């Protein structure tokens, strides 16, 4: 679905040795130390962050230093905007709450119609 919209995943990064070298879909997981070189070589501008909350600040800083211009942050911690980069926060808990409310509300509406 992403490729139809013009997005191409070029790599995934981690620090855990057990994950390095594994494939996730069409990309290989590389050590985070390879980030800057891959961003430069592939001319990457956008990134998604899915790390534990304590690691968010460091990972975002590394992304920006590597030249990333836009970050979609799925991590459970908000990041303050940085000069030269746009950061969009995705709060999965809030989305799940909203979905739960909508499903519950729809169930009540449907039972009231019967």
C-alpha positions in Angstrom: 0.0 0.0 0.0 2.8 2.4 0.8 4.5 1.9 -2.6 1.3 2.8 -4.4 1.5 6.2 -2.7 5.2 6.6 -3.6 6.8 5.6 -0.4 9.6 3.1 -0.3 11.0 1.5 2.9 14.8 1.3 2.5 15.9 0.0 5.9 15.1 -0.7 9.5 17.4 0.0 12.4 17.9 -1.5 15.9 20.5 -2.0 18.6 19.7 -5.5 19.5 22.2 -8.0 18.1 19.5 -10.7 17.6 17.6 -8.4 15.2 20.5 -7.2 13.2 20.6 -8.8 9.7 17.0 -10.1 10.0 14.5 -9.2 7.2 11.3 -7.3 7.9 9.3 -7.4 4.8 11.5 -6.2 2.0 14.1 -4.5 4.3 17.0 -5.7 6.3 17.5 -4.6 9.9 20.8 -2.8 10.4 22.6 -1.5 13.4 21.7 2.1 14.3 25.3 3.1 13.7 24.7 2.6 10.0 21.9 5.1 10.0 23.7 8.2 8.8 25.4 6.5 5.9 22.2 4.8 4.7 20.2 8.1 4.9 22.9 9.9 2.9 23.3 7.1 0.3 19.6 6.5 -0.2 18.6 10.2 0.1 16.1 9.3 2.8 14.0 12.3 4.0 11.3 10.6 6.2 11.5 8.1 9.1 9.2 6.3 11.5 10.2 5.9 15.1 8.9 2.8 17.0 11.2 2.7 20.0 10.6 2.5 23.8 10.0 5.9 25.4 13.4 6.3 27.0 15.1 5.9 23.6 13.0 8.4 21.7 15.0 11.6 22.3 18.3 10.0 21.3 16.9 8.3 18.2 15.2 11.4 17.0 18.4 13.4 17.4 20.3 10.8 15.4 17.7 11.0 12.7 17.8 14.7 12.4 21.7 14.8 12.5 21.6 12.2 9.6 19.5 14.6 7.6 15.9 13.3 8.1 13.4 16.0 7.5 10.1 14.4 8.7 9.5 11.9 11.5 6.4 9.9 12.3 6.7 9.1 16.0 4.8 6.0 17.1 6.8 5.8 20.4 4.9 6.4 23.6 6.6 9.7 24.2 6.1 13.1 22.7 9.0 14.9 21.1 9.4 18.7 20.9 9.7 20.1 17.4 13.3 20.5 16.2 14.6 23.1 13.8 14.9 21.6 10.3 12.5 18.7 11.0 8.8 18.1 11.2 7.7 15.6 13.8 4.2 14.1 13.8 3.1 12.2 16.9 0.9 9.1 16.6 -0.8 8.2 19.9 -1.9 4.7 19.5 -3.6 4.6 22.9 -5.7 7.6 22.0 -6.7 6.1 18.7 -7.7 2.8 20.4 -9.7 4.8 22.9 -11.5 6.6 20.1 -12.1 3.4 18.2 -13.5 1.7 21.4 -15.8 4.6 22.0 -17.1 4.5 18.4 -17.6 0.7 18.5 -19.5 1.0 21.8 -21.6 3.9 20.6 -22.4 2.1 17.3 -23.5 -1.0 19.4 -25.8 1.1 21.5 -27.3 2.8 18.5 -27.9 -0.6 16.7 -29.5 -2.1 19.8 -31.8 1.0 20.2 -33.0 0.5 16.6 -34.2 -3.0 17.3 
